[in-house]
Structure formats: C-alpha cells, structure tokens
Amino acid sequence: MTTMSGQEVARLLVETGHAHHAAYAASDGVDPEWATWYAPYLQAHLEDRLGRKVTRSELTYLLIKSEREHDAADDDSAWPDYYAGVILEG
C-alpha cells in the first residue's frame, strides 16, 4: 500500500478539475453538483493510495467540507493544497 503526499493529492485535484471543466465545457465548467462528479473520478485514481479505502460519499463530503472551510477561512492557500490537506486528514 502506497500513501500519497499532499502534493500528489493536490495535483490529482487539479487534474480532476481540468477533466470536470472539459466535461462541462458547454456551461463553462459551471456545475452546482461538482463534488458528486469529482468523487468517483478521485476515487478511481486514489484507489488505496491514501493508506485507507475511501467511498464516493466520503470524498463528496470531504470536498464540500474543504470548499466551505476554505471559503470561510478566507485562506490564501491554493484550493488544491487546502483540499488535499482535508482529504488526507479524512
């Protein structure tokens, strides 16, 4: 079992964002249910590389939690780095 670093998870989040934007190009990437799209994409790429199995539901929750916390904290860090930290903390 390989564990991923925060940087690796952040890169995967950026990759996921690009794939999501391409899938929703007609709406310029706008998708109010973005987390439900990201979750299976992330799950397929994470497999067991977090050191634990994660469900789509857990990933959806962690993505929404990340977004809310990052927005509320008015944090200057890049969103992928912040979200990666939340996902790794699980």
TIKE-556498 format. One record per atom (N, C-alpha, C): residue number from 1; residue in one letter; atom name; x, y, z. Coordinates in nm, 3 decimals. Layout:
N
   num   residu   atome        px        py        pz
   NUM        A      CA         X         Y         Z
...
//
This chain:
90
   num   residu   atome        px        py        pz
     1        M       N     0.085    -0.118     0.000
     1        M      CA     0.000     0.000     0.000
     1        M       C     0.089     0.124     0.000
     2        T       N     0.068     0.209    -0.095
     2        T      CA     0.143     0.333    -0.109
     2        T       C     0.057     0.447    -0.058
     3        T       N     0.117     0.538     0.016
     3        T      CA     0.042     0.656     0.057
     3        T       C     0.085     0.774    -0.028
     4        M       N    -0.007     0.864    -0.046
     4        M      CA     0.019     0.981    -0.131
     4        M       C     0.055     1.100    -0.045
     5        S       N     0.137     1.186    -0.102
     5        S      CA     0.173     1.311    -0.034
     5        S       C     0.065     1.414    -0.063
     6        G       N     0.067     1.521     0.012
     6        G      CA    -0.025     1.632    -0.013
     6        G       C    -0.010     1.689    -0.152
     7        Q       N     0.114     1.697    -0.200
     7        Q      CA     0.138     1.749    -0.335
     7        Q       C     0.078     1.658    -0.441
     8        E       N     0.088     1.527    -0.421
     8        E      CA     0.030     1.433    -0.518
     8        E       C    -0.122     1.444    -0.521
     9        V       N    -0.183     1.456    -0.404
     9        V      CA    -0.328     1.471    -0.399
     9        V       C    -0.369     1.604    -0.461
    10        A       N    -0.293     1.710    -0.434
    10        A      CA    -0.324     1.841    -0.492
    10        A       C    -0.315     1.835    -0.645
    11        R       N    -0.213     1.768    -0.699
    11        R      CA    -0.201     1.753    -0.845
    11        R       C    -0.319     1.675    -0.902
    12        L       N    -0.363     1.572    -0.830
    12        L      CA    -0.478     1.494    -0.874
    12        L       C    -0.605     1.580    -0.872
    13        L       N    -0.619     1.668    -0.775
    13        L      CA    -0.733     1.758    -0.770
    13        L       C    -0.733     1.854    -0.889
    14        V       N    -0.617     1.905    -0.926
    14        V      CA    -0.607     1.993    -1.043
    14        V       C    -0.643     1.916    -1.169
    15        E       N    -0.591     1.795    -1.183
    15        E      CA    -0.624     1.710    -1.298
    15        E       C    -0.776     1.685    -1.304
    16        T       N    -0.834     1.657    -1.189
    16        T      CA    -0.978     1.634    -1.182
    16        T       C    -1.054     1.758    -1.225
    17        G       N    -1.008     1.874    -1.180
    17        G      CA    -1.071     2.000    -1.220
    17        G       C    -1.069     2.022    -1.369
    18        H       N    -0.956     1.990    -1.432
    18        H      CA    -0.946     2.004    -1.578
    18        H       C    -1.041     1.908    -1.648
    19        A       N    -1.048     1.784    -1.600
    19        A      CA    -1.138     1.685    -1.660
    19        A       C    -1.284     1.728    -1.642
    20        H       N    -1.316     1.783    -1.525
    20        H      CA    -1.452     1.829    -1.499
    20        H       C    -1.486     1.946    -1.590
    21        H       N    -1.394     2.040    -1.603
    21        H      CA    -1.420     2.156    -1.688
    21        H       C    -1.442     2.112    -1.833
    22        A       N    -1.364     2.016    -1.879
    22        A      CA    -1.381     1.966    -2.015
    22        A       C    -1.516     1.899    -2.032
    23        A       N    -1.559     1.824    -1.930
    23        A      CA    -1.688     1.756    -1.938
    23        A       C    -1.804     1.855    -1.937
    24        Y       N    -1.782     1.970    -1.874
    24        Y      CA    -1.887     2.071    -1.863
    24        Y       C    -1.851     2.196    -1.943
    25        A       N    -1.781     2.179    -2.052
    25        A      CA    -1.736     2.292    -2.133
    25        A       C    -1.852     2.377    -2.183
    26        A       N    -1.963     2.315    -2.214
    26        A      CA    -2.079     2.389    -2.266
    26        A       C    -2.132     2.488    -2.163
    27        S       N    -2.112     2.458    -2.034
    27        S      CA    -2.158     2.550    -1.929
    27        S       C    -2.041     2.625    -1.867
    28        D       N    -1.927     2.626    -1.937
    28        D      CA    -1.805     2.692    -1.890
    28        D       C    -1.760     2.635    -1.755
    29        G       N    -1.785     2.506    -1.735
    29        G      CA    -1.741     2.439    -1.613
    29        G       C    -1.834     2.457    -1.495
    30        V       N    -1.943     2.530    -1.513
    30        V      CA    -2.036     2.554    -1.403
    30        V       C    -2.116     2.427    -1.374
    31        D       N    -2.109     2.381    -1.251
    31        D      CA    -2.181     2.261    -1.209
    31        D       C    -2.203     2.269    -1.059
    32        P       N    -2.326     2.297    -1.016
    32        P      CA    -2.351     2.307    -0.873
    32        P       C    -2.330     2.174    -0.799
    33        E       N    -2.328     2.065    -0.871
    33        E      CA    -2.306     1.932    -0.811
    33        E       C    -2.165     1.881    -0.840
    34        W       N    -2.070     1.973    -0.850
    34        W      CA    -1.934     1.938    -0.888
    34        W       C    -1.874     1.829    -0.801
    35        A       N    -1.902     1.832    -0.672
    35        A      CA    -1.840     1.735    -0.580
    35        A       C    -1.884     1.592    -0.613
    36        T       N    -2.008     1.575    -0.659
    36        T      CA    -2.054     1.441    -0.694
    36        T       C    -1.989     1.393    -0.824
    37        W       N    -1.939     1.484    -0.906
    37        W      CA    -1.865     1.447    -1.026
    37        W       C    -1.720     1.416    -0.990
    38        Y       N    -1.661     1.498    -0.904
    38        Y      CA    -1.522     1.480    -0.865
    38        Y       C    -1.501     1.348    -0.790
    39        A       N    -1.595     1.310    -0.704
    39        A      CA    -1.576     1.196    -0.613
    39        A       C    -1.542     1.066    -0.684
    40        P       N    -1.620     1.021    -0.783
    40        P      CA    -1.581     0.895    -0.848
    40        P       C    -1.451     0.906    -0.928
    41        Y       N    -1.425     1.023    -0.985
    41        Y      CA    -1.300     1.044    -1.059
    41        Y       C    -1.182     1.030    -0.963
    42        L       N    -1.192     1.098    -0.849
    42        L      CA    -1.084     1.089    -0.749
    42        L       C    -1.071     0.948    -0.696
    43        Q       N    -1.183     0.885    -0.664
    43        Q      CA    -1.180     0.750    -0.608
    43        Q       C    -1.109     0.654    -0.703
    44        A       N    -1.138     0.665    -0.832
    44        A      CA    -1.075     0.576    -0.930
    44        A       C    -0.924     0.597    -0.937
    45        H       N    -0.879     0.718    -0.915
    45        H      CA    -0.736     0.748    -0.923
    45        H       C    -0.663     0.731    -0.788
    46        L       N    -0.738     0.740    -0.681
    46        L      CA    -0.675     0.723    -0.550
    46        L       C    -0.657     0.576    -0.514
    47        E       N    -0.755     0.493    -0.553
    47        E      CA    -0.757     0.353    -0.516
    47        E       C    -0.729     0.341    -0.367
    48        D       N    -0.624     0.271    -0.328
    48        D      CA    -0.591     0.260    -0.185
    48        D       C    -0.465     0.339    -0.152
    49        R       N    -0.433     0.437    -0.233
    49        R      CA    -0.308     0.510    -0.217
    49        R       C    -0.311     0.610    -0.102
    50        L       N    -0.424     0.626    -0.036
    50        L      CA    -0.429     0.714     0.080
    50        L       C    -0.394     0.639     0.208
    51        G       N    -0.372     0.510     0.195
    51        G      CA    -0.346     0.428     0.313
    51        G       C    -0.475     0.376     0.373
    52        R       N    -0.586     0.409     0.309
    52        R      CA    -0.717     0.362     0.351
    52        R       C    -0.810     0.369     0.230
    53        K       N    -0.913     0.290     0.231
    53        K      CA    -1.015     0.296     0.126
    53        K       C    -1.108     0.412     0.156
    54        V       N    -1.149     0.484     0.054
    54        V      CA    -1.246     0.592     0.072
    54        V       C    -1.364     0.569    -0.021
    55        T       N    -1.481     0.598     0.029
    55        T      CA    -1.601     0.583    -0.052
    55        T       C    -1.628     0.712    -0.129
    56        R       N    -1.712     0.702    -0.228
    56        R      CA    -1.752     0.822    -0.303
    56        R       C    -1.823     0.920    -0.210
    57        S       N    -1.905     0.866    -0.122
    57        S      CA    -1.977     0.952    -0.027
    57        S       C    -1.881     1.029     0.062
    58        E       N    -1.778     0.961     0.111
    58        E      CA    -1.679     1.028     0.196
    58        E       C    -1.605     1.136     0.118
    59        L       N    -1.567     1.105    -0.005
    59        L      CA    -1.498     1.204    -0.087
    59        L       C    -1.587     1.324    -0.116
    60        T       N    -1.714     1.299    -0.147
    60        T      CA    -1.808     1.409    -0.171
    60        T       C    -1.815     1.498    -0.048
    61        Y       N    -1.829     1.436     0.069
    61        Y      CA    -1.835     1.511     0.194
    61        Y       C    -1.706     1.592     0.216
    62        L       N    -1.591     1.528     0.196
    62        L      CA    -1.464     1.598     0.219
    62        L       C    -1.443     1.713     0.122
    63        L       N    -1.488     1.698    -0.001
    63        L      CA    -1.476     1.806    -0.099
    63        L       C    -1.563     1.925    -0.060
    64        I       N    -1.687     1.899    -0.020
    64        I      CA    -1.776     2.007     0.021
    64        I       C    -1.725     2.073     0.148
    65        K       N    -1.680     1.991     0.242
    65        K      CA    -1.621     2.044     0.366
    65        K       C    -1.502     2.133     0.335
    66        S       N    -1.416     2.087     0.244
    66        S      CA    -1.297     2.165     0.206
    66        S       C    -1.337     2.300     0.149
    67        E       N    -1.433     2.299     0.058
    67        E      CA    -1.477     2.423    -0.005
    67        E       C    -1.531     2.521     0.099
    68        R       N    -1.616     2.472     0.187
    68        R      CA    -1.676     2.559     0.289
    68        R       C    -1.572     2.615     0.385
    69        E       N    -1.483     2.529     0.431
    69        E      CA    -1.379     2.574     0.525
    69        E       C    -1.285     2.674     0.459
    70        H       N    -1.245     2.645     0.337
    70        H      CA    -1.152     2.732     0.265
    70        H       C    -1.215     2.869     0.242
    71        D       N    -1.342     2.870     0.201
    71        D      CA    -1.413     2.996     0.178
    71        D       C    -1.432     3.073     0.308
    72        A       N    -1.469     3.004     0.415
    72        A      CA    -1.495     3.069     0.543
    72        A       C    -1.367     3.125     0.605
    73        A       N    -1.257     3.055     0.584
    73        A      CA    -1.130     3.098     0.643
    73        A       C    -1.066     3.210     0.564
    74        D       N    -1.118     3.237     0.446
    74        D      CA    -1.057     3.336     0.357
    74        D       C    -0.907     3.307     0.346
    75        D       N    -0.877     3.178     0.330
    75        D      CA    -0.741     3.127     0.325
    75        D       C    -0.678     3.163     0.190
    76        D       N    -0.554     3.211     0.192
    76        D      CA    -0.484     3.249     0.070
    76        D       C    -0.418     3.131     0.000
    77        S       N    -0.417     3.014     0.065
    77        S      CA    -0.353     2.899     0.002
    77        S       C    -0.433     2.856    -0.121
    78        A       N    -0.365     2.793    -0.213
    78        A      CA    -0.431     2.744    -0.334
    78        A       C    -0.532     2.636    -0.294
    79        W       N    -0.649     2.640    -0.358
    79        W      CA    -0.753     2.545    -0.319
    79        W       C    -0.709     2.399    -0.326
    80        P       N    -0.631     2.356    -0.429
    80        P      CA    -0.592     2.214    -0.431
    80        P       C    -0.510     2.174    -0.309
    81        D       N    -0.422     2.263    -0.264
    81        D      CA    -0.340     2.232    -0.147
    81        D       C    -0.427     2.220    -0.022
    82        Y       N    -0.520     2.313    -0.006
    82        Y      CA    -0.609     2.311     0.110
    82        Y       C    -0.695     2.185     0.109
    83        Y       N    -0.758     2.157    -0.005
    83        Y      CA    -0.846     2.040    -0.016
    83        Y       C    -0.768     1.912     0.006
    84        A       N    -0.644     1.905    -0.046
    84        A      CA    -0.562     1.786    -0.027
    84        A       C    -0.538     1.760     0.120
    85        G       N    -0.512     1.867     0.196
    85        G      CA    -0.492     1.851     0.340
    85        G       C    -0.614     1.794     0.409
    86        V       N    -0.731     1.843     0.371
    86        V      CA    -0.856     1.793     0.431
    86        V       C    -0.877     1.646     0.393
    87        I       N    -0.853     1.613     0.268
    87        I      CA    -0.870     1.474     0.222
    87        I       C    -0.772     1.381     0.294
    88        L       N    -0.649     1.423     0.309
    88        L      CA    -0.550     1.340     0.378
    88        L       C    -0.583     1.321     0.525
    89        E       N    -0.639     1.425     0.588
    89        E      CA    -0.678     1.414     0.728
    89        E       C    -0.800     1.324     0.745
    90        G       N    -0.885     1.323     0.638
    90        G      CA    -1.004     1.240     0.632
    90        G       C    -1.085     1.243     0.754
//
